[in-house]
Amino acid sequence: MARLERDAFPELGAMGLREIKPADVLAMIRKVEARSALDVSRRLKQHVSLNRAGFVGGSNS
């Protein structure tokens, strides 16, 4: 959760799930990579991508 609070929420937190585009996720990941935190960037990408797909593309039941 700390990883999301530090890196994802400041970049994507104000956006609705349906508003987040791949370019938004990529911009967030690039900022993390600029810190040379490559493992963190990989984990963030997986976490954000999977959760976005689950919420946006998942069933509404």
PDB file of N, CA, C, O and CB in Angstrom:
ATOM      1  N   MET A   1       0.820  -1.195   0.000  1.00  0.00           N
ATOM      2  CA  MET A   1       0.000   0.000   0.000  1.00  0.00           C
ATOM      3  C   MET A   1       0.864   1.258   0.000  1.00  0.00           C
ATOM      4  O   MET A   1       0.508   2.258  -0.625  1.00  0.00           O
ATOM      5  CB  MET A   1      -0.933  -0.002   1.203  1.00  0.00           C
ATOM      6  N   ALA A   2       1.986   1.212   0.692  1.00  0.00           N
ATOM      7  CA  ALA A   2       2.866   2.379   0.751  1.00  0.00           C
ATOM      8  C   ALA A   2       3.347   2.770  -0.638  1.00  0.00           C
ATOM      9  O   ALA A   2       3.481   3.954  -0.947  1.00  0.00           O
ATOM     10  CB  ALA A   2       4.064   2.101   1.661  1.00  0.00           C
ATOM     11  N   ARG A   3       3.606   1.769  -1.474  1.00  0.00           N
ATOM     12  CA  ARG A   3       4.059   2.021  -2.849  1.00  0.00           C
ATOM     13  C   ARG A   3       2.990   2.801  -3.616  1.00  0.00           C
ATOM     14  O   ARG A   3       3.302   3.735  -4.354  1.00  0.00           O
ATOM     15  CB  ARG A   3       4.383   0.684  -3.577  1.00  0.00           C
ATOM     16  N   LEU A   4       1.737   2.411  -3.436  1.00  0.00           N
ATOM     17  CA  LEU A   4       0.642   3.117  -4.103  1.00  0.00           C
ATOM     18  C   LEU A   4       0.475   4.521  -3.557  1.00  0.00           C
ATOM     19  O   LEU A   4       0.286   5.472  -4.315  1.00  0.00           O
ATOM     20  CB  LEU A   4      -0.660   2.345  -3.949  1.00  0.00           C
ATOM     21  N   GLU A   5       0.544   4.649  -2.243  1.00  0.00           N
ATOM     22  CA  GLU A   5       0.390   5.967  -1.620  1.00  0.00           C
ATOM     23  C   GLU A   5       1.490   6.921  -2.059  1.00  0.00           C
ATOM     24  O   GLU A   5       1.238   8.108  -2.261  1.00  0.00           O
ATOM     25  CB  GLU A   5       0.390   5.840  -0.099  1.00  0.00           C
ATOM     26  N   ARG A   6       2.705   6.413  -2.207  1.00  0.00           N
ATOM     27  CA  ARG A   6       3.838   7.262  -2.564  1.00  0.00           C
ATOM     28  C   ARG A   6       3.859   7.616  -4.047  1.00  0.00           C
ATOM     29  O   ARG A   6       4.175   8.748  -4.413  1.00  0.00           O
ATOM     30  CB  ARG A   6       5.130   6.579  -2.189  1.00  0.00           C
ATOM     31  N   ASP A   7       3.524   6.651  -4.899  1.00  0.00           N
ATOM     32  CA  ASP A   7       3.740   6.853  -6.331  1.00  0.00           C
ATOM     33  C   ASP A   7       2.478   6.925  -7.182  1.00  0.00           C
ATOM     34  O   ASP A   7       2.402   7.750  -8.092  1.00  0.00           O
ATOM     35  CB  ASP A   7       4.585   5.768  -6.842  1.00  0.00           C
ATOM     36  N   ALA A   8       1.495   6.087  -6.910  1.00  0.00           N
ATOM     37  CA  ALA A   8       0.314   6.032  -7.778  1.00  0.00           C
ATOM     38  C   ALA A   8      -0.739   7.065  -7.411  1.00  0.00           C
ATOM     39  O   ALA A   8      -1.246   7.770  -8.284  1.00  0.00           O
ATOM     40  CB  ALA A   8      -0.298   4.658  -7.726  1.00  0.00           C
ATOM     41  N   PHE A   9      -1.072   7.161  -6.132  1.00  0.00           N
ATOM     42  CA  PHE A   9      -2.155   8.053  -5.730  1.00  0.00           C
ATOM     43  C   PHE A   9      -1.903   9.520  -6.089  1.00  0.00           C
ATOM     44  O   PHE A   9      -2.829  10.189  -6.549  1.00  0.00           O
ATOM     45  CB  PHE A   9      -2.375   7.933  -4.250  1.00  0.00           C
ATOM     46  N   PRO A  10      -0.686  10.049  -5.897  1.00  0.00           N
ATOM     47  CA  PRO A  10      -0.477  11.443  -6.290  1.00  0.00           C
ATOM     48  C   PRO A  10      -0.683  11.680  -7.789  1.00  0.00           C
ATOM     49  O   PRO A  10      -1.106  12.763  -8.195  1.00  0.00           O
ATOM     50  CB  PRO A  10       0.918  11.875  -5.899  1.00  0.00           C
ATOM     51  N   GLU A  11      -0.389  10.683  -8.597  1.00  0.00           N
ATOM     52  CA  GLU A  11      -0.516  10.829 -10.050  1.00  0.00           C
ATOM     53  C   GLU A  11      -1.907  10.492 -10.569  1.00  0.00           C
ATOM     54  O   GLU A  11      -2.416  11.163 -11.467  1.00  0.00           O
ATOM     55  CB  GLU A  11       0.494   9.956 -10.738  1.00  0.00           C
ATOM     56  N   LEU A  12      -2.519   9.461 -10.012  1.00  0.00           N
ATOM     57  CA  LEU A  12      -3.767   8.936 -10.572  1.00  0.00           C
ATOM     58  C   LEU A  12      -4.961   9.042  -9.634  1.00  0.00           C
ATOM     59  O   LEU A  12      -6.100   8.832 -10.051  1.00  0.00           O
ATOM     60  CB  LEU A  12      -3.577   7.507 -10.955  1.00  0.00           C
ATOM     61  N   GLY A  13      -4.711   9.364  -8.381  1.00  0.00           N
ATOM     62  CA  GLY A  13      -5.749   9.302  -7.358  1.00  0.00           C
ATOM     63  C   GLY A  13      -6.950  10.204  -7.587  1.00  0.00           C
ATOM     64  O   GLY A  13      -8.055   9.869  -7.161  1.00  0.00           O
ATOM     65  N   ALA A  14      -6.764  11.327  -8.243  1.00  0.00           N
ATOM     66  CA  ALA A  14      -7.875  12.255  -8.469  1.00  0.00           C
ATOM     67  C   ALA A  14      -8.726  11.847  -9.680  1.00  0.00           C
ATOM     68  O   ALA A  14      -9.793  12.412  -9.918  1.00  0.00           O
ATOM     69  CB  ALA A  14      -7.337  13.675  -8.667  1.00  0.00           C
ATOM     70  N   MET A  15      -8.243  10.870 -10.430  1.00  0.00           N
ATOM     71  CA  MET A  15      -8.942  10.445 -11.642  1.00  0.00           C
ATOM     72  C   MET A  15      -9.899   9.297 -11.325  1.00  0.00           C
ATOM     73  O   MET A  15      -9.621   8.472 -10.455  1.00  0.00           O
ATOM     74  CB  MET A  15      -7.933  10.019 -12.731  1.00  0.00           C
ATOM     75  N   GLY A  16     -10.997   9.251 -12.018  1.00  0.00           N
ATOM     76  CA  GLY A  16     -11.888   8.106 -11.927  1.00  0.00           C
ATOM     77  C   GLY A  16     -11.261   6.923 -12.642  1.00  0.00           C
ATOM     78  O   GLY A  16     -10.441   7.113 -13.541  1.00  0.00           O
ATOM     79  N   LEU A  17     -11.624   5.716 -12.265  1.00  0.00           N
ATOM     80  CA  LEU A  17     -11.016   4.531 -12.884  1.00  0.00           C
ATOM     81  C   LEU A  17     -11.202   4.508 -14.394  1.00  0.00           C
ATOM     82  O   LEU A  17     -10.297   4.103 -15.125  1.00  0.00           O
ATOM     83  CB  LEU A  17     -11.606   3.268 -12.283  1.00  0.00           C
ATOM     84  N   ARG A  18     -12.332   4.927 -14.853  1.00  0.00           N
ATOM     85  CA  ARG A  18     -12.594   4.925 -16.295  1.00  0.00           C
ATOM     86  C   ARG A  18     -11.841   6.035 -17.020  1.00  0.00           C
ATOM     87  O   ARG A  18     -11.719   6.001 -18.244  1.00  0.00           O
ATOM     88  CB  ARG A  18     -14.084   5.066 -16.553  1.00  0.00           C
ATOM     89  N   GLU A  19     -11.342   7.005 -16.288  1.00  0.00           N
ATOM     90  CA  GLU A  19     -10.591   8.107 -16.891  1.00  0.00           C
ATOM     91  C   GLU A  19      -9.117   7.780 -17.080  1.00  0.00           C
ATOM     92  O   GLU A  19      -8.452   8.398 -17.910  1.00  0.00           O
ATOM     93  CB  GLU A  19     -10.724   9.345 -16.041  1.00  0.00           C
ATOM     94  N   ILE A  20      -8.599   6.826 -16.330  1.00  0.00           N
ATOM     95  CA  ILE A  20      -7.173   6.515 -16.381  1.00  0.00           C
ATOM     96  C   ILE A  20      -6.861   5.815 -17.695  1.00  0.00           C
ATOM     97  O   ILE A  20      -7.432   4.773 -18.017  1.00  0.00           O
ATOM     98  CB  ILE A  20      -6.749   5.635 -15.175  1.00  0.00           C
ATOM     99  N   LYS A  21      -5.954   6.404 -18.434  1.00  0.00           N
ATOM    100  CA  LYS A  21      -5.536   5.876 -19.730  1.00  0.00           C
ATOM    101  C   LYS A  21      -4.157   5.242 -19.594  1.00  0.00           C
ATOM    102  O   LYS A  21      -3.418   5.555 -18.661  1.00  0.00           O
ATOM    103  CB  LYS A  21      -5.523   6.994 -20.810  1.00  0.00           C
ATOM    104  N   PRO A  22      -3.810   4.356 -20.515  1.00  0.00           N
ATOM    105  CA  PRO A  22      -2.473   3.767 -20.481  1.00  0.00           C
ATOM    106  C   PRO A  22      -1.356   4.817 -20.433  1.00  0.00           C
ATOM    107  O   PRO A  22      -0.333   4.603 -19.783  1.00  0.00           O
ATOM    108  CB  PRO A  22      -2.279   2.880 -21.689  1.00  0.00           C
ATOM    109  N   ALA A  23      -1.548   5.934 -21.111  1.00  0.00           N
ATOM    110  CA  ALA A  23      -0.528   6.992 -21.094  1.00  0.00           C
ATOM    111  C   ALA A  23      -0.352   7.577 -19.692  1.00  0.00           C
ATOM    112  O   ALA A  23       0.753   7.980 -19.329  1.00  0.00           O
ATOM    113  CB  ALA A  23      -0.903   8.108 -22.082  1.00  0.00           C
ATOM    114  N   ASP A  24      -1.418   7.629 -18.906  1.00  0.00           N
ATOM    115  CA  ASP A  24      -1.337   8.118 -17.527  1.00  0.00           C
ATOM    116  C   ASP A  24      -0.513   7.165 -16.672  1.00  0.00           C
ATOM    117  O   ASP A  24       0.326   7.592 -15.879  1.00  0.00           O
ATOM    118  CB  ASP A  24      -2.746   8.288 -16.926  1.00  0.00           C
ATOM    119  N   VAL A  25      -0.761   5.878 -16.843  1.00  0.00           N
ATOM    120  CA  VAL A  25      -0.003   4.872 -16.093  1.00  0.00           C
ATOM    121  C   VAL A  25       1.458   4.923 -16.521  1.00  0.00           C
ATOM    122  O   VAL A  25       2.352   4.849 -15.678  1.00  0.00           O
ATOM    123  CB  VAL A  25      -0.592   3.444 -16.315  1.00  0.00           C
ATOM    124  N   LEU A  26       1.707   5.047 -17.806  1.00  0.00           N
ATOM    125  CA  LEU A  26       3.074   5.104 -18.308  1.00  0.00           C
ATOM    126  C   LEU A  26       3.823   6.314 -17.753  1.00  0.00           C
ATOM    127  O   LEU A  26       4.988   6.199 -17.374  1.00  0.00           O
ATOM    128  CB  LEU A  26       3.073   5.143 -19.831  1.00  0.00           C
ATOM    129  N   ALA A  27       3.168   7.465 -17.704  1.00  0.00           N
ATOM    130  CA  ALA A  27       3.810   8.662 -17.148  1.00  0.00           C
ATOM    131  C   ALA A  27       4.186   8.454 -15.682  1.00  0.00           C
ATOM    132  O   ALA A  27       5.263   8.863 -15.249  1.00  0.00           O
ATOM    133  CB  ALA A  27       2.879   9.882 -17.285  1.00  0.00           C
ATOM    134  N   MET A  28       3.299   7.819 -14.923  1.00  0.00           N
ATOM    135  CA  MET A  28       3.590   7.535 -13.519  1.00  0.00           C
ATOM    136  C   MET A  28       4.782   6.588 -13.411  1.00  0.00           C
ATOM    137  O   MET A  28       5.681   6.805 -12.599  1.00  0.00           O
ATOM    138  CB  MET A  28       2.354   6.929 -12.816  1.00  0.00           C
ATOM    139  N   ILE A  29       4.786   5.548 -14.224  1.00  0.00           N
ATOM    140  CA  ILE A  29       5.870   4.564 -14.203  1.00  0.00           C
ATOM    141  C   ILE A  29       7.194   5.218 -14.573  1.00  0.00           C
ATOM    142  O   ILE A  29       8.220   4.928 -13.957  1.00  0.00           O
ATOM    143  CB  ILE A  29       5.565   3.401 -15.163  1.00  0.00           C
ATOM    144  N   ARG A  30       7.185   6.084 -15.557  1.00  0.00           N
ATOM    145  CA  ARG A  30       8.419   6.767 -15.989  1.00  0.00           C
ATOM    146  C   ARG A  30       9.003   7.622 -14.864  1.00  0.00           C
ATOM    147  O   ARG A  30      10.223   7.702 -14.720  1.00  0.00           O
ATOM    148  CB  ARG A  30       8.141   7.649 -17.226  1.00  0.00           C
ATOM    149  N   LYS A  31       8.153   8.254 -14.073  1.00  0.00           N
ATOM    150  CA  LYS A  31       8.643   9.053 -12.946  1.00  0.00           C
ATOM    151  C   LYS A  31       9.335   8.172 -11.914  1.00  0.00           C
ATOM    152  O   LYS A  31      10.358   8.555 -11.346  1.00  0.00           O
ATOM    153  CB  LYS A  31       7.488   9.823 -12.289  1.00  0.00           C
ATOM    154  N   VAL A  32       8.779   7.001 -11.678  1.00  0.00           N
ATOM    155  CA  VAL A  32       9.396   6.066 -10.733  1.00  0.00           C
ATOM    156  C   VAL A  32      10.712   5.548 -11.311  1.00  0.00           C
ATOM    157  O   VAL A  32      11.705   5.443 -10.590  1.00  0.00           O
ATOM    158  CB  VAL A  32       8.433   4.881 -10.414  1.00  0.00           C
ATOM    159  N   GLU A  33      10.729   5.227 -12.593  1.00  0.00           N
ATOM    160  CA  GLU A  33      11.951   4.759 -13.232  1.00  0.00           C
ATOM    161  C   GLU A  33      13.046   5.817 -13.204  1.00  0.00           C
ATOM    162  O   GLU A  33      14.228   5.485 -13.117  1.00  0.00           O
ATOM    163  CB  GLU A  33      11.668   4.348 -14.663  1.00  0.00           C
ATOM    164  N   ALA A  34      12.664   7.079 -13.278  1.00  0.00           N
ATOM    165  CA  ALA A  34      13.645   8.175 -13.232  1.00  0.00           C
ATOM    166  C   ALA A  34      14.398   8.193 -11.903  1.00  0.00           C
ATOM    167  O   ALA A  34      15.509   8.716 -11.823  1.00  0.00           O
ATOM    168  CB  ALA A  34      12.947   9.528 -13.455  1.00  0.00           C
ATOM    169  N   ARG A  35      13.794   7.624 -10.865  1.00  0.00           N
ATOM    170  CA  ARG A  35      14.454   7.502  -9.557  1.00  0.00           C
ATOM    171  C   ARG A  35      15.319   6.251  -9.493  1.00  0.00           C
ATOM    172  O   ARG A  35      15.921   5.961  -8.459  1.00  0.00           O
ATOM    173  CB  ARG A  35      13.412   7.475  -8.430  1.00  0.00           C
ATOM    174  N   SER A  36      15.381   5.515 -10.587  1.00  0.00           N
ATOM    175  CA  SER A  36      16.100   4.232 -10.658  1.00  0.00           C
ATOM    176  C   SER A  36      15.476   3.181  -9.752  1.00  0.00           C
ATOM    177  O   SER A  36      16.163   2.271  -9.286  1.00  0.00           O
ATOM    178  CB  SER A  36      17.567   4.426 -10.281  1.00  0.00           C
ATOM    179  N   ALA A  37      14.199   3.301  -9.505  1.00  0.00           N
ATOM    180  CA  ALA A  37      13.463   2.324  -8.696  1.00  0.00           C
ATOM    181  C   ALA A  37      12.746   1.365  -9.646  1.00  0.00           C
ATOM    182  O   ALA A  37      11.518   1.350  -9.727  1.00  0.00           O
ATOM    183  CB  ALA A  37      12.440   3.034  -7.725  1.00  0.00           C
ATOM    184  N   LEU A  38      13.540   0.565 -10.362  1.00  0.00           N
ATOM    185  CA  LEU A  38      12.991  -0.267 -11.424  1.00  0.00           C
ATOM    186  C   LEU A  38      12.093  -1.384 -10.903  1.00  0.00           C
ATOM    187  O   LEU A  38      11.078  -1.697 -11.524  1.00  0.00           O
ATOM    188  CB  LEU A  38      14.107  -0.858 -12.231  1.00  0.00           C
ATOM    189  N   ASP A  39      12.448  -1.979  -9.792  1.00  0.00           N
ATOM    190  CA  ASP A  39      11.591  -3.030  -9.223  1.00  0.00           C
ATOM    191  C   ASP A  39      10.253  -2.443  -8.777  1.00  0.00           C
ATOM    192  O   ASP A  39       9.200  -3.043  -8.990  1.00  0.00           O
ATOM    193  CB  ASP A  39      12.294  -3.723  -8.030  1.00  0.00           C
ATOM    194  N   VAL A  40      10.307  -1.278  -8.163  1.00  0.00           N
ATOM    195  CA  VAL A  40       9.073  -0.608  -7.733  1.00  0.00           C
ATOM    196  C   VAL A  40       8.216  -0.276  -8.950  1.00  0.00           C
ATOM    197  O   VAL A  40       7.001  -0.474  -8.923  1.00  0.00           O
ATOM    198  CB  VAL A  40       9.393   0.683  -6.927  1.00  0.00           C
ATOM    199  N   SER A  41       8.834   0.224 -10.012  1.00  0.00           N
ATOM    200  CA  SER A  41       8.066   0.582 -11.209  1.00  0.00           C
ATOM    201  C   SER A  41       7.391  -0.638 -11.815  1.00  0.00           C
ATOM    202  O   SER A  41       6.247  -0.555 -12.262  1.00  0.00           O
ATOM    203  CB  SER A  41       8.971   1.245 -12.249  1.00  0.00           C
ATOM    204  N   ARG A  42       8.086  -1.772 -11.835  1.00  0.00           N
ATOM    205  CA  ARG A  42       7.507  -2.998 -12.381  1.00  0.00           C
ATOM    206  C   ARG A  42       6.313  -3.454 -11.544  1.00  0.00           C
ATOM    207  O   ARG A  42       5.274  -3.830 -12.087  1.00  0.00           O
ATOM    208  CB  ARG A  42       8.568  -4.110 -12.444  1.00  0.00           C
ATOM    209  N   ARG A  43       6.465  -3.418 -10.236  1.00  0.00           N
ATOM    210  CA  ARG A  43       5.371  -3.847  -9.352  1.00  0.00           C
ATOM    211  C   ARG A  43       4.175  -2.896  -9.443  1.00  0.00           C
ATOM    212  O   ARG A  43       3.025  -3.334  -9.440  1.00  0.00           O
ATOM    213  CB  ARG A  43       5.862  -3.932  -7.895  1.00  0.00           C
ATOM    214  N   LEU A  44       4.452  -1.612  -9.523  1.00  0.00           N
ATOM    215  CA  LEU A  44       3.368  -0.634  -9.672  1.00  0.00           C
ATOM    216  C   LEU A  44       2.595  -0.873 -10.963  1.00  0.00           C
ATOM    217  O   LEU A  44       1.364  -0.865 -10.980  1.00  0.00           O
ATOM    218  CB  LEU A  44       3.926   0.799  -9.650  1.00  0.00           C
ATOM    219  N   LYS A  45       3.330  -1.082 -12.027  1.00  0.00           N
ATOM    220  CA  LYS A  45       2.680  -1.305 -13.320  1.00  0.00           C
ATOM    221  C   LYS A  45       1.763  -2.518 -13.250  1.00  0.00           C
ATOM    222  O   LYS A  45       0.630  -2.470 -13.730  1.00  0.00           O
ATOM    223  CB  LYS A  45       3.730  -1.492 -14.432  1.00  0.00           C
ATOM    224  N   GLN A  46       2.240  -3.594 -12.662  1.00  0.00           N
ATOM    225  CA  GLN A  46       1.418  -4.792 -12.530  1.00  0.00           C
ATOM    226  C   GLN A  46       0.194  -4.518 -11.673  1.00  0.00           C
ATOM    227  O   GLN A  46      -0.922  -4.880 -12.045  1.00  0.00           O
ATOM    228  CB  GLN A  46       2.232  -5.937 -11.931  1.00  0.00           C
ATOM    229  N   HIS A  47       0.397  -3.888 -10.541  1.00  0.00           N
ATOM    230  CA  HIS A  47      -0.700  -3.655  -9.608  1.00  0.00           C
ATOM    231  C   HIS A  47      -1.765  -2.731 -10.200  1.00  0.00           C
ATOM    232  O   HIS A  47      -2.958  -3.030 -10.147  1.00  0.00           O
ATOM    233  CB  HIS A  47      -0.164  -3.064  -8.310  1.00  0.00           C
ATOM    234  N   VAL A  48      -1.328  -1.624 -10.755  1.00  0.00           N
ATOM    235  CA  VAL A  48      -2.274  -0.650 -11.301  1.00  0.00           C
ATOM    236  C   VAL A  48      -2.984  -1.222 -12.523  1.00  0.00           C
ATOM    237  O   VAL A  48      -4.192  -1.041 -12.673  1.00  0.00           O
ATOM    238  CB  VAL A  48      -1.551   0.660 -11.670  1.00  0.00           C
ATOM    239  N   SER A  49      -2.261  -1.901 -13.385  1.00  0.00           N
ATOM    240  CA  SER A  49      -2.870  -2.450 -14.592  1.00  0.00           C
ATOM    241  C   SER A  49      -3.894  -3.529 -14.260  1.00  0.00           C
ATOM    242  O   SER A  49      -4.984  -3.552 -14.831  1.00  0.00           O
ATOM    243  CB  SER A  49      -1.798  -3.018 -15.513  1.00  0.00           C
ATOM    244  N   LEU A  50      -3.547  -4.417 -13.342  1.00  0.00           N
ATOM    245  CA  LEU A  50      -4.474  -5.486 -12.968  1.00  0.00           C
ATOM    246  C   LEU A  50      -5.713  -4.940 -12.279  1.00  0.00           C
ATOM    247  O   LEU A  50      -6.827  -5.376 -12.568  1.00  0.00           O
ATOM    248  CB  LEU A  50      -3.783  -6.492 -12.061  1.00  0.00           C
ATOM    249  N   ASN A  51      -5.531  -3.996 -11.378  1.00  0.00           N
ATOM    250  CA  ASN A  51      -6.684  -3.440 -10.669  1.00  0.00           C
ATOM    251  C   ASN A  51      -7.571  -2.642 -11.608  1.00  0.00           C
ATOM    252  O   ASN A  51      -8.796  -2.718 -11.510  1.00  0.00           O
ATOM    253  CB  ASN A  51      -6.225  -2.559  -9.510  1.00  0.00           C
ATOM    254  N   ARG A  52      -6.984  -1.888 -12.503  1.00  0.00           N
ATOM    255  CA  ARG A  52      -7.782  -1.116 -13.445  1.00  0.00           C
ATOM    256  C   ARG A  52      -8.583  -2.060 -14.335  1.00  0.00           C
ATOM    257  O   ARG A  52      -9.768  -1.830 -14.575  1.00  0.00           O
ATOM    258  CB  ARG A  52      -6.883  -0.193 -14.298  1.00  0.00           C
ATOM    259  N   ALA A  53      -7.950  -3.109 -14.821  1.00  0.00           N
ATOM    260  CA  ALA A  53      -8.651  -4.065 -15.681  1.00  0.00           C
ATOM    261  C   ALA A  53      -9.779  -4.749 -14.911  1.00  0.00           C
ATOM    262  O   ALA A  53     -10.860  -4.976 -15.456  1.00  0.00           O
ATOM    263  CB  ALA A  53      -7.667  -5.116 -16.236  1.00  0.00           C
ATOM    264  N   GLY A  54      -9.531  -5.071 -13.667  1.00  0.00           N
ATOM    265  CA  GLY A  54     -10.544  -5.739 -12.864  1.00  0.00           C
ATOM    266  C   GLY A  54     -11.740  -4.858 -12.573  1.00  0.00           C
ATOM    267  O   GLY A  54     -12.879  -5.323 -12.606  1.00  0.00           O
ATOM    268  N   PHE A  55     -11.490  -3.587 -12.289  1.00  0.00           N
ATOM    269  CA  PHE A  55     -12.590  -2.676 -11.971  1.00  0.00           C
ATOM    270  C   PHE A  55     -13.315  -2.205 -13.223  1.00  0.00           C
ATOM    271  O   PHE A  55     -14.545  -2.164 -13.244  1.00  0.00           O
ATOM    272  CB  PHE A  55     -12.070  -1.477 -11.195  1.00  0.00           C
ATOM    273  N   VAL A  56     -12.586  -1.854 -14.251  1.00  0.00           N
ATOM    274  CA  VAL A  56     -13.203  -1.307 -15.451  1.00  0.00           C
ATOM    275  C   VAL A  56     -13.786  -2.402 -16.321  1.00  0.00           C
ATOM    276  O   VAL A  56     -14.885  -2.254 -16.856  1.00  0.00           O
ATOM    277  CB  VAL A  56     -12.196  -0.499 -16.242  1.00  0.00           C
ATOM    278  N   GLY A  57     -13.056  -3.505 -16.466  1.00  0.00           N
ATOM    279  CA  GLY A  57     -13.506  -4.560 -17.373  1.00  0.00           C
ATOM    280  C   GLY A  57     -14.243  -5.683 -16.689  1.00  0.00           C
ATOM    281  O   GLY A  57     -14.794  -6.559 -17.355  1.00  0.00           O
ATOM    282  N   GLY A  58     -14.266  -5.675 -15.367  1.00  0.00           N
ATOM    283  CA  GLY A  58     -14.892  -6.769 -14.626  1.00  0.00           C
ATOM    284  C   GLY A  58     -16.399  -6.683 -14.652  1.00  0.00           C
ATOM    285  O   GLY A  58     -16.980  -5.726 -15.163  1.00  0.00           O
ATOM    286  N   SER A  59     -17.013  -7.692 -14.095  1.00  0.00           N
ATOM    287  CA  SER A  59     -18.474  -7.703 -14.066  1.00  0.00           C
ATOM    288  C   SER A  59     -18.988  -6.732 -13.008  1.00  0.00           C
ATOM    289  O   SER A  59     -18.268  -6.376 -12.076  1.00  0.00           O
ATOM    290  CB  SER A  59     -19.003  -9.127 -13.791  1.00  0.00           C
ATOM    291  N   ASN A  60     -20.194  -6.325 -13.158  1.00  0.00           N
ATOM    292  CA  ASN A  60     -20.813  -5.381 -12.226  1.00  0.00           C
ATOM    293  C   ASN A  60     -21.673  -6.070 -11.191  1.00  0.00           C
ATOM    294  O   ASN A  60     -22.455  -5.411 -10.506  1.00  0.00           O
ATOM    295  CB  ASN A  60     -21.642  -4.380 -12.978  1.00  0.00           C
ATOM    296  N   SER A  61     -21.550  -7.369 -11.061  1.00  0.00           N
ATOM    297  CA  SER A  61     -22.397  -8.081 -10.108  1.00  0.00           C
ATOM    298  C   SER A  61     -21.786  -8.109  -8.730  1.00  0.00           C
ATOM    299  O   SER A  61     -22.374  -8.672  -7.806  1.00  0.00           O
ATOM    300  CB  SER A  61     -22.653  -9.488 -10.579  1.00  0.00           C
TER     301      SER A  61
END
